[in-house]
Amino acid sequence: MVAFSLFWWDIYRYGIFYFISFLILYGFLFRIGKRQYFRKYPWMQKFLTSHLDTLFICLILWVLVWGRLGHFFIYHFQDLLQDPLSVFAVWKGGMSFIWGIIGVSIALFIFKKLTKATIQDFSLLVACILTFLPLGIFFGRLGNYLNQELYGIPFMNPWFSETFVTLLQNLNFLHVYPHVDNVLRINTNLLSMLFEGFTLLIIQIFSFFFMIKRKQFQPIRLIAQFVLWYSLFRFLFEYLRSDSQLEFVGCFTKSQWFFLGFFIFWIVLLLCWGKKKYALE
């Protein structure tokens, strides 16, 4: 959806939300650098105060490219073959968070190699980014909602009173997507905003500053916490998303298999290295 036009250039809401997400993340990391929480670790401190611009250029490019490619590979592969340039039409929406994560991982790995960062420095950086990443998820889901995409399954009401259903509609947990049909559907975007975005952001920020206050930073624990909670929320919401009902492989959807594997992998890492602490003073 077009928010406004600047001369001959249309500015889309979806792009604005991504820009706001990156801008706020940049501000948070810059503020952390100014507070010098990681002054004991020269590479990390120098990065937060001097090299944020380089990282964010890499992140933005890789998130957009891989997120769009993933969306087409999973849902619209035939469209990609017929019109390869459509992958650049980011204003139309359609981003795969799974592939976006892959893109971010590749960008960070390249950045690590170019700057010759140690595993310790790398884990500290990733932990800081994942502390505030839920904010980007929140705005991304808001963009999905405004674009009327990723709608939920039809709402079936065997138990709830009419008054309660009306309340859910007024709170926008139930929504009609006119471009699809006139059926009342579960607003999975709002649920994702509340849980994958807002709730997970509160959990991450609380844990981050709790570690800062204790002067004992545990990056693997912070990274694993993000992955585990996000995987759990996404796994559950897959049952409510209409598009996901078409991609079951066995007893789970394609995305659920991915997040289940992710969940188990990070449980193992958390048990093995989750107690690793870095003193901040």
C-alpha positions in Angstrom: 0.0 0.0 0.0 1.3 3.4 -0.9 1.7 5.8 2.1 2.6 8.9 0.0 4.3 9.9 -3.2 7.5 11.9 -3.3 7.7 13.6 -6.7 7.4 10.6 -9.1 8.5 8.0 -6.5 5.8 6.1 -4.5 6.7 5.4 -0.9 5.1 2.2 0.5 4.1 1.5 4.0 5.9 -1.9 4.0 9.2 -0.2 3.1 8.6 2.5 5.8 8.2 -0.1 8.5 11.4 -1.9 7.5 13.2 1.5 7.5 11.9 2.3 10.9 12.9 -1.1 12.3 16.5 -0.7 11.0 16.7 2.9 12.2 15.5 2.0 15.8 17.9 -1.0 15.9 20.7 1.3 14.8 19.8 3.7 17.5 19.8 1.1 20.2 23.2 -0.3 19.2 24.7 3.2 18.9 23.3 3.9 22.4 24.9 0.7 23.8 28.2 1.8 22.3 27.9 5.2 23.9 27.3 3.7 27.3 30.4 1.6 26.8 28.9 -1.6 28.3 31.5 -3.6 26.3 34.5 -1.5 26.9 36.4 -4.5 28.2 36.2 -6.0 24.6 37.9 -3.6 22.2 36.6 -5.0 18.9 33.0 -5.0 20.1 33.3 -1.5 21.6 35.0 -0.1 18.4 32.4 -1.7 16.2 29.5 -0.2 18.2 31.0 3.3 17.9 32.7 3.2 14.5 31.4 0.5 12.2 27.7 0.4 12.6 27.1 2.0 9.2 29.0 -0.8 7.3 27.1 -3.5 9.2 23.7 -2.0 8.5 24.3 -1.6 4.8 25.2 -5.3 4.7 22.2 -6.3 6.8 19.7 -4.3 4.9 20.8 -5.7 1.5 21.0 -9.3 2.7 17.7 -9.2 4.6 15.8 -7.8 1.6 17.5 -10.0 -1.0 17.3 -13.3 0.9 13.9 -12.5 2.5 12.4 -11.9 -1.0 14.1 -14.9 -2.6 12.9 -17.1 0.2 9.3 -15.9 -0.2 9.4 -16.7 -3.9 11.1 -20.1 -3.5 8.6 -21.2 -0.9 5.3 -19.7 -2.2 5.7 -18.3 -5.8 8.5 -20.2 -7.5 6.7 -20.3 -10.9 6.2 -16.5 -10.7 9.9 -16.1 -10.1 10.7 -18.2 -13.2 8.2 -16.2 -15.4 9.3 -12.8 -14.1 12.7 -12.8 -12.2 12.7 -9.1 -11.7 9.5 -9.3 -9.5 11.8 -10.3 -6.7 12.8 -6.6 -6.4 9.2 -5.4 -6.0 9.6 -5.3 -2.2 6.8 -2.8 -1.9 4.3 -5.5 -2.7 5.2 -7.3 0.5 6.2 -11.0 0.8 9.2 -11.6 2.9 10.4 -15.0 4.3 11.6 -14.5 7.9 13.4 -17.9 7.8 15.4 -16.9 4.7 15.9 -13.4 6.2 17.6 -15.1 9.1 19.8 -17.0 6.6 20.6 -13.7 4.9 21.5 -12.0 8.2 23.6 -15.0 9.2 25.6 -14.9 6.0 26.0 -11.1 6.2 27.3 -11.4 9.8 29.6 -14.3 8.9 31.1 -12.3 6.0 31.5 -9.3 8.3 33.2 -11.5 10.9 35.7 -12.7 8.2 36.4 -9.2 6.9 37.0 -7.7 10.3 38.8 -10.8 11.7 36.5 -10.9 14.7 36.9 -13.7 17.3 34.1 -16.1 18.1 33.7 -14.2 21.4 33.3 -10.9 19.6 30.9 -12.4 17.1 28.7 -14.0 19.7 28.5 -10.7 21.6 27.5 -8.8 18.4 24.8 -11.4 17.4 23.4 -11.3 21.0 23.0 -7.5 20.9 21.3 -7.6 17.5 18.9 -10.4 18.5 18.0 -8.4 21.6 16.2 -5.8 19.5 15.3 -7.8 16.4 11.7 -8.6 17.7 11.0 -4.9 17.1 11.6 -5.5 13.4 9.3 -8.5 13.5 6.6 -6.3 15.1 6.8 -3.8 12.3 7.1 -6.5 9.6 3.8 -8.1 10.8 2.2 -4.7 10.9 3.2 -4.3 7.2 1.7 -7.8 6.5 -1.6 -6.7 8.1 -1.8 -3.5 6.1 -1.0 -5.3 2.9 -3.8 -7.8 3.8 -1.5 -10.8 3.5 -0.7 -13.9 5.7 -4.3 -14.0 6.8 -5.6 -16.6 9.3 -7.9 -19.5 9.0 -11.7 -18.9 9.1 -13.0 -18.5 12.7 -15.2 -21.3 13.9 -17.3 -20.5 17.0 -18.6 -23.6 18.8 -18.2 -22.2 22.4 -17.9 -18.4 22.6 -20.8 -16.1 23.2 -21.8 -13.5 20.6 -20.7 -10.7 22.9 -17.2 -12.2 23.3 -16.9 -12.6 19.5 -17.9 -9.0 19.1 -15.2 -8.0 21.6 -12.6 -10.0 19.6 -13.7 -8.2 16.5 -13.5 -4.8 18.1 -9.9 -5.7 19.4 -9.1 -6.8 15.8 -8.2 -10.3 16.8 -10.9 -11.4 14.3 -10.8 -9.7 10.9 -12.4 -9.9 7.5 -10.0 -9.7 4.5 -12.2 -8.3 1.7 -9.7 -9.1 -1.1 -10.0 -12.8 -0.1 -13.6 -13.3 0.9 -16.2 -12.0 3.4 -15.4 -14.7 6.0 -14.4 -13.7 9.6 -10.8 -14.9 10.0 -8.2 -15.1 12.8 -5.9 -12.1 12.6 -2.6 -14.0 12.8 -0.7 -10.8 12.1 -1.9 -9.2 15.3 -1.1 -12.3 17.3 2.4 -12.4 15.7 2.9 -8.7 16.6 1.9 -9.3 20.2 3.9 -12.5 20.8 6.8 -12.7 18.2 7.2 -9.0 18.4 6.2 -7.2 21.6 6.4 -10.1 24.1 9.7 -11.4 22.8 11.1 -7.9 22.7 10.3 -7.4 26.4 11.8 -10.8 27.3 15.0 -10.0 25.4 15.4 -6.4 26.7 14.8 -7.5 30.3 17.4 -10.3 30.0 19.9 -8.0 28.2 19.8 -5.3 30.9 19.7 -7.9 33.7 23.0 -9.3 32.4 24.4 -5.8 32.1 23.4 -5.0 35.7 25.0 -8.2 36.9 28.2 -7.4 34.9 28.0 -11.0 33.5 27.0 -11.2 29.9 25.8 -14.6 28.5 25.5 -14.2 24.7 24.7 -17.8 23.8 21.9 -17.8 26.4 20.5 -14.6 24.9 20.7 -15.9 21.3 19.2 -19.2 22.3 16.4 -17.5 24.2 15.4 -15.5 21.1 15.5 -18.6 18.8 13.6 -20.9 21.2 10.8 -18.4 22.0 10.4 -17.3 18.3 10.4 -21.0 17.1 7.7 -21.8 19.7 5.5 -18.9 18.7 5.9 -19.6 15.0 5.3 -23.3 15.4 2.0 -22.7 17.2 0.8 -19.9 14.9 1.4 -22.1 11.8 -1.9 -23.9 12.8 -3.8 -20.6 12.5 -2.3 -19.3 9.2 -4.4 -20.1 6.1 -1.4 -20.2 3.8 0.4 -22.8 6.0 -2.5 -25.2 5.7 -1.4 -25.9 2.1 2.2 -26.9 3.0 1.9 -29.9 5.4 4.7 -32.4 5.0 3.7 -35.4 7.2 2.3 -34.1 10.5 3.8 -30.6 10.3 4.2 -27.8 7.8 7.4 -27.0 6.1 8.0 -24.1 8.4 7.2 -26.2 11.5 9.8 -28.8 10.5 12.4 -26.0 10.2 11.5 -24.4 13.6 11.4 -27.8 15.3 14.9 -28.6 14.1 16.0 -25.1 15.1 14.5 -25.5 18.5 16.3 -28.8 19.2 19.6 -27.6 17.8 19.6 -24.5 20.1 18.5 -26.5 23.1 21.6 -28.6 22.7 23.8 -25.4 22.3 22.2 -23.9 25.3 22.9 -26.9 27.5 26.5 -27.1 26.3 27.5 -23.5 26.2 24.7 -21.5 27.6 26.5 -20.9 31.0 29.5 -19.3 29.3 29.8 -15.8 30.8 31.8 -12.7 29.8 32.7 -10.3 32.6 31.9 -6.7 31.6 34.2 -5.1 34.1 
